[in-house]
Amino acid sequence: MAYKITDECISCGACEPECPVSAISEGDDHTVIDAGKCVECKGHYDEAQCVSVCPVDAIVHID
């Protein structure tokens, strides 16, 4: 399980520095999360930091 950034992303860059495992980077069309690296902030924070800072709610949980 991990998080995904949808096409609604405006590539503002707010989420990238918030990721404790550097799973977020700039993609071709918008910012992306490497699902293989994403730990949902478990062991670092109580909630996903990227979700909490996204100004357009473009980050969703995937199974």
Summary of the structure (lengths in Angstrom):
residues: 63
radius of gyration: 10.3
end to end distance: 4.7
largest distance: 30.3
contacts: 164
relative contact order: 0.36
helix: 13%
strand: 22%
